[in-house]
Amino acid sequence: MIQNLFTQKKPLLSFEVFPPKKEEEFDSVYQTLNSLKLLNPDFISVTYGAGGSRSKKTIEIASYIQDKLHIEALSHMTCVGNTKEDIRKICRELSEQGLTHVLALRGDRPQYMTDEQFDAREFTYASELVDFLKSGTKLEVAGACYPEKHYEAPTAESDLARLREKVDAGCSFLITQLFFDNRFFYSFREACEKSGISVPICAGIMPITTAKQLGTTVSLSGSSVPKELSDLIAKYADHPEDMRKAGIDFAIRQIQDLMQQGAAGIHIYTMNKAKTASEIVKQTFL
């Protein structure tokens, strides 16, 4: 069980990968995973699209991680576009493959959902999915959290209250949305402790290696960009290799600081780029 690993070492090292949209690119995921295995991660999470559009691919990849690489696999599961019966079906598929860990997410609203469908969805919050899974399965469930608050939450306090509901429903550990300023993580961790949230929190780190990636990432995550990072973009945007090196160095320094400050885990959003992850880990964990 992943939750037991937090008592054995600190910090844990984990990665996120995703199933490619194009079938012909799918084999590259296994090459990426084989390379990531050499970095000795404690677990690897696997995403899927809104509404579970890639759930079978998620399970296929997670099975490879667990059965072939002998690494704990964490399958993402979103509920915004799923009914309770849909979730039961996915749980059966997970069970058939012997997969026992999920990251329970509300997920982003699928483009195909009408306002009527969205308002009538069976799961409003991720906490409801966590409760549903813990009451009907033996899955170990992790949850997501937001150091700078979820973009839909009216206040940080209300967001923290929702997180407390999720943890009380049965989340055994948390993984943060990506962030670029560690002060947000430390303030968030302190707020969690004060509110009675005591489960381990993994810091989610995404290396920014291109200027375009930063724009896309910020628009999707709502994360703020510190001046140091924006200055790097301005300086190296037209020099791809220098930008890549600078972005990796920024992530390395961010992780080193988090490790010094006792982060329970470092979760690297790899974007399926094993070389980048390897360069970072060799300067931080190895």
Secondary structure by P-SEA (a helix, b strand, c coil): caaaaaacccccccbbbbbbccccaaaaaaaaaaaaaaacccbbbbbbcccccaaaaaaaaaaaaccccccbbbbbbbcccccaaaaaaaaaaaaaacccccccccccccccccaaaaaacccccaaaaaaaaaaccccccccccccccccccccaaaaaaaaaaaaaacccbbbbcccccaaaaaaaaaaaaaaccccbbbbbbbbbccaaaaaaaaaaccccccaaaaaaaaaccccaaaaaaaaaaaaaaaaaaaaaacccbbbbcccccaaaaaaaaaaccc
